[in-house]
Amino acid sequence: MTARIAPLDEPFTRFLELFERAKKEETHDPTAVALATSTMHGRPSLRMVLLKEASFQGFVFYTNYQSRKAAEMEANSQAAMAFYWPVMNVQIRVEGTLDRTSAEESDAYFESRPVGHRLGTWASEQSREIDSAAELARRFEEVEERFKDREVPRPAHWGGYRITPEAIEFWFGRDNRMHERELYTRAGNGWTVRRLQP
Ligand SMILES: Cc1cc2nc3c(=O)[nH]c(=O)nc-3n(C[C@H](O)[C@H](O)[C@H](O)COP(=O)(O)O)c2cc1C
């Protein structure tokens, strides 16, 4: 077994190269990613979110800070993500620790969103029960009316999370199920890279 030591930027550079390719080649939105969180007792839950930033700092998505996932993330900051890009036959798994993005970062992204999406963050108490779709539509109209003549500010209950990865695994589909897997695990100022069997 031969593990290799890689510099800090290597898996991020690899991710970004593949991500750029996915934006050109994939037919579905390649920013859609499965996000797994779990309760403090270890009960997992999973849903899709959209990746809004990927850099050496980590992987960022935005959500409601009062949602089910947020409650889980606040209680247990360990999370995992899985991307699947079927045209390229690539899977990328990320595991790590979550932190909220800064208020400035969340503001900057919020301001870039279409006004309807911004209104939606005020209208929806994500993950809470509601009686009907009509009730939700009524809440949206109320919010529209409230912000009719002014900018829609970011609500304090909405913002980003960043996963700082401890592990990133690249999976490349190959013939006869002889897929290639390379697992990066953080080791000091760099990464240990191991090749895994498919
Ligand atoms: C393709 C796709 C992308 C989504 N992107 C987001 C997102 O970026 N942020 C978000 O809060 N919910 C997003 N959702 C909705 C979530 O999957 C989920 O329904 C919602 O966040 C509530 O999850 P929770 O109750 O576990 O907190 C997306 C759903 C789909 C199908």
The ligand as a Gaussian input file, in Angstrom:
#p B3LYP/6-31G(d) Opt

LIG

0 1
 C      -31.808000      20.493000      -7.156000
 C      -32.225000      21.052000      -5.828000
 C      -31.502000      22.104000      -5.286000
 C      -31.834000      22.644000      -4.044000
 N      -31.067000      23.642000      -3.528000
 C      -31.319000      24.095000      -2.265000
 C      -30.444000      25.056000      -1.672000
 O      -29.427000      25.496000      -2.239000
 N      -30.742000      25.465000      -0.415000
 C      -31.829000      24.995000       0.271000
 O      -32.028000      25.405000       1.402000
 N      -32.649000      24.074000      -0.265000
 C      -32.431000      23.615000      -1.513000
 N      -33.237000      22.660000      -2.074000
 C      -34.350000      22.123000      -1.263000
 C      -33.784000      21.062000      -0.296000
 O      -33.532000      19.860000      -0.975000
 C      -34.732000      20.809000       0.901000
 O      -36.002000      20.445000       0.440000
 C      -34.865000      22.031000       1.804000
 O      -33.631000      22.713000       1.955000
 C      -35.384000      21.649000       3.183000
 O      -34.501000      20.698000       3.746000
 P      -34.475000      20.401000       5.330000
 O      -35.926000      20.326000       5.773000
 O      -33.753000      19.116000       5.489000
 O      -33.764000      21.549000       5.981000
 C      -32.946000      22.120000      -3.319000
 C      -33.677000      21.057000      -3.871000
 C      -33.328000      20.534000      -5.109000
 C      -34.127000      19.386000      -5.655000

